[in-house]
Amino acid sequence: MAEAKSVWVHIRTSEYGQYMYVNGKNVYSDDFLLGVPDAFRVLKETIGNDPCVIDFTYDDLTDFERPMNASNYAVLIPDAIKKEDITTEVGGE
């Protein structure tokens, strides 16, 4: 039996939509909310039938006070991200 590999899945939400990154690469997006069937289809296409452990992270960058423009989009939704660049807050302040 093959050893389970680790796959990092990150979901990013912004005022532009939701984006799914697999191992740091932007692989799927939706202007509204990602559908579970679509997200699983993309994940299966990415990992195939191999057993894996999914490391899941999420961030919400929604800020309706900031004007939407192309430069904001390029910064918020890059083609690739690094896991160490994802920050999460635990326990509030």
ZAMI-815885 format. One line per 2 residues: number of its first residue (from 1); their letters; for each residue x, y negated, z negated of N, C-alpha, C. Coordinates in nm, 2 decimals, padded with zeros to 4 digits, m for minus. Each point is the difference from the previous one (the first is absolute). Last residue first. Layout:
BEGIN
NUM = A = X/Y/Z/X/Y/Z/X/Y/Z; ...
end
This chain:
BEGIN
93 = EG = m00.81/m03.90/m01.99/00.10/m00.11/m00.01/00.14/00.05/m00.02; m00.31/00.39/00.12/m00.04/m00.14/00.00/00.12/m00.09/00.00
91 = GV = 00.01/00.50/00.02/m00.05/m00.05/m00.13/m00.02/m00.15/00.00; 00.29/00.17/00.38/m00.06/00.09/m00.09/m00.04/m00.07/m00.12
89 = ET = 00.14/m00.09/00.55/m00.01/m00.05/m00.13/m00.07/00.10/m00.09; 00.32/00.03/00.46/m00.13/00.03/m00.06/00.01/m00.06/m00.14
87 = TI = 00.27/m00.02/00.52/00.00/m00.03/m00.15/m00.14/00.03/m00.05; 00.35/00.12/00.44/m00.14/00.00/m00.05/00.00/m00.02/m00.15
85 = DE = 00.40/00.05/00.26/m00.05/m00.13/00.01/m00.15/m00.01/m00.05; 00.26/00.41/00.02/00.05/m00.08/m00.11/m00.05/m00.15/00.01
83 = KK = m00.11/00.32/00.35/m00.07/00.03/m00.13/00.05/m00.09/m00.11; 00.00/m00.17/00.51/00.08/00.09/m00.09/m00.07/00.02/m00.13
81 = IA = m00.18/m00.11/00.54/00.02/m00.05/m00.14/00.09/00.10/m00.07; m00.18/m00.16/00.54/00.06/00.10/m00.09/00.02/m00.07/m00.14
79 = DP = m00.22/m00.22/00.35/00.00/00.13/00.07/00.05/00.11/m00.10; m00.22/m00.45/m00.21/00.11/00.03/00.09/m00.02/00.14/00.06
77 = IL = m00.30/m00.36/m00.26/m00.03/00.13/00.07/00.12/00.03/00.09; m00.01/m00.41/m00.26/m00.08/00.10/m00.09/00.00/00.14/00.06
75 = VA = 00.22/m00.36/00.24/00.07/00.02/m00.13/m00.08/00.11/m00.08; m00.18/m00.13/00.41/00.13/00.06/00.03/00.07/00.03/m00.13
73 = YN = m00.40/m00.24/m00.02/m00.03/00.13/00.04/00.14/00.08/00.02; 00.00/m00.47/m00.08/m00.04/00.08/m00.12/m00.01/00.14/00.03
71 = SA = 00.08/m00.28/00.36/00.12/00.02/m00.08/m00.03/00.07/m00.13; m00.36/m00.12/00.30/00.08/00.11/00.05/00.13/00.02/m00.09
69 = NM = m00.43/m00.20/m00.24/00.07/m00.03/00.12/00.09/00.11/00.04; m00.39/m00.19/m00.40/00.04/00.12/00.09/00.07/m00.06/00.12
67 = PR = m00.03/m00.24/m00.50/m00.06/00.00/00.13/00.06/00.12/00.08; m00.08/00.01/m00.53/00.10/m00.03/00.09/m00.05/00.00/00.15
65 = EF = m00.27/00.12/m00.37/00.03/m00.14/m00.02/00.11/m00.04/00.10; m00.17/00.45/m00.07/m00.08/m00.08/00.09/00.03/m00.15/m00.01
63 = DT = 00.25/00.47/m00.08/00.01/m00.13/m00.06/m00.08/m00.09/00.09; 00.17/00.55/m00.08/m00.11/m00.09/00.04/00.01/m00.13/m00.07
61 = LD = 00.27/00.42/00.00/00.06/m00.13/00.02/m00.10/m00.10/00.04; 00.08/00.51/m00.24/m00.11/m00.09/00.05/00.05/m00.14/00.01
59 = DY = 00.21/00.55/m00.02/00.00/m00.14/m00.05/m00.11/m00.08/00.07; 00.20/00.55/m00.12/m00.10/m00.09/00.05/00.03/m00.14/m00.04
57 = TF = 00.20/00.56/00.03/00.00/m00.13/m00.06/m00.10/m00.09/00.08; 00.16/00.56/m00.06/m00.09/m00.10/00.04/00.02/m00.13/m00.07
55 = DI = 00.23/00.50/00.14/00.03/m00.11/m00.10/m00.08/m00.12/00.05; m00.04/00.56/00.10/m00.02/m00.14/00.04/00.02/m00.10/m00.12
53 = VC = 00.18/00.51/00.17/m00.04/m00.07/m00.11/m00.02/m00.15/00.04; m00.03/00.47/00.31/00.07/m00.12/m00.04/m00.06/m00.05/m00.13
51 = PD = 00.02/00.43/00.42/m00.04/m00.04/m00.14/00.08/m00.13/m00.04; m00.12/00.10/00.52/00.10/00.03/m00.10/m00.05/m00.04/m00.14
49 = NG = m00.20/m00.05/00.46/m00.05/00.11/m00.09/00.09/00.03/m00.11; 00.02/m00.49/00.23/m00.03/00.13/00.06/m00.06/00.10/m00.10
47 = IT = 00.14/m00.49/m00.03/00.07/00.11/m00.07/m00.03/00.14/00.06; m00.18/m00.40/00.21/00.13/m00.04/m00.04/00.07/00.12/m00.07
45 = EK = m00.45/00.03/00.14/00.08/m00.01/00.12/00.15/m00.03/m00.04; m00.32/00.01/m00.35/00.03/00.13/00.06/00.08/00.00/00.13
43 = LV = m00.13/m00.41/m00.19/00.10/00.07/m00.09/00.03/00.14/00.05; m00.33/m00.25/00.22/00.13/m00.06/00.03/00.10/00.07/m00.09
41 = RF = m00.44/00.12/m00.07/00.04/00.04/00.13/00.14/m00.04/00.03; m00.20/m00.15/m00.40/00.04/00.14/m00.01/00.05/00.05/00.14
39 = AD = m00.18/m00.43/m00.02/00.12/00.00/m00.07/00.06/00.15/m00.01; m00.43/m00.07/00.20/00.11/m00.05/00.08/00.13/00.01/m00.07
37 = PV = m00.38/00.12/m00.25/00.03/00.10/00.11/00.11/m00.05/00.09; m00.14/m00.30/m00.34/00.07/00.12/m00.05/00.02/00.10/00.11
35 = GL = m00.03/m00.53/00.10/m00.09/00.11/m00.02/00.08/00.13/m00.05; 00.12/m00.54/m00.05/00.04/00.12/00.06/m00.11/00.11/m00.03
33 = LF = m00.12/m00.52/00.04/00.05/00.09/m00.10/00.03/00.13/00.07; 00.00/m00.43/00.27/m00.09/00.00/m00.12/00.06/00.09/m00.11
31 = DD = 00.20/m00.04/00.43/m00.03/m00.14/m00.03/m00.08/m00.01/m00.12; 00.36/00.38/00.09/m00.14/m00.02/00.03/m00.03/m00.14/m00.05
29 = SY = 00.45/00.37/00.12/m00.06/m00.12/m00.06/m00.14/m00.01/00.04; 00.49/00.33/m00.01/m00.14/m00.01/00.02/m00.05/m00.13/m00.06
27 = VN = 00.46/00.14/m00.01/m00.05/00.10/00.09/m00.15/m00.02/00.04; 00.49/m00.23/m00.22/m00.14/m00.03/00.02/m00.05/00.09/00.11
25 = KG = 00.42/00.13/m00.33/m00.04/m00.05/00.14/m00.15/m00.02/00.01; 00.24/00.17/m00.40/00.04/m00.13/00.03/m00.04/m00.06/00.14
23 = NV = m00.13/00.44/m00.18/00.15/m00.01/m00.01/00.05/m00.13/00.05; m00.46/m00.02/00.10/00.05/00.13/m00.03/00.15/00.00/00.00
21 = YM = m00.45/m00.37/m00.03/00.14/00.03/00.03/00.04/00.14/m00.05; m00.46/m00.32/00.12/00.05/00.12/m00.06/00.14/00.02/00.05
19 = YQ = m00.39/m00.42/m00.06/00.11/00.05/00.07/00.06/00.12/m00.07; m00.45/m00.38/00.04/00.07/00.10/m00.08/00.10/00.07/00.09
17 = GY = m00.20/m00.53/00.05/m00.05/00.14/00.00/00.08/00.09/m00.09; 00.03/m00.49/00.03/00.01/00.04/00.14/m00.06/00.15/00.02
15 = ES = 00.07/m00.23/m00.42/m00.12/m00.06/00.06/00.00/00.04/00.15; 00.24/00.35/m00.30/00.01/m00.14/00.01/m00.12/m00.06/00.07
13 = TR = 00.25/00.49/m00.22/m00.12/m00.07/00.04/00.03/m00.15/00.00; 00.27/00.51/00.03/00.01/m00.14/m00.02/m00.13/m00.07/00.04
11 = IH = 00.22/00.52/m00.13/m00.11/m00.08/00.05/00.01/m00.14/m00.04; 00.34/00.46/00.05/m00.03/m00.13/m00.07/m00.11/m00.06/00.08
9 = VW = 00.29/00.49/m00.08/m00.11/m00.06/00.07/m00.04/m00.13/m00.08; 00.42/00.39/00.05/m00.04/m00.12/m00.07/m00.11/m00.06/00.09
7 = VS = 00.20/00.52/m00.08/m00.04/m00.10/00.10/m00.06/m00.12/m00.08; 00.32/00.49/m00.07/m00.06/m00.12/m00.05/m00.04/m00.10/00.11
5 = KA = 00.05/00.57/00.02/00.07/m00.13/00.01/m00.08/m00.11/m00.06; 00.02/00.55/m00.10/m00.08/m00.12/00.03/00.09/m00.12/00.01
3 = EA = 00.15/00.51/00.13/00.00/m00.09/m00.11/m00.08/m00.13/00.04; m00.09/00.49/00.22/00.08/m00.12/00.01/m00.02/m00.09/m00.12
1 = M = m00.04/00.55/00.03/m00.08/m00.12/00.00/00.09/m00.12/00.00
end
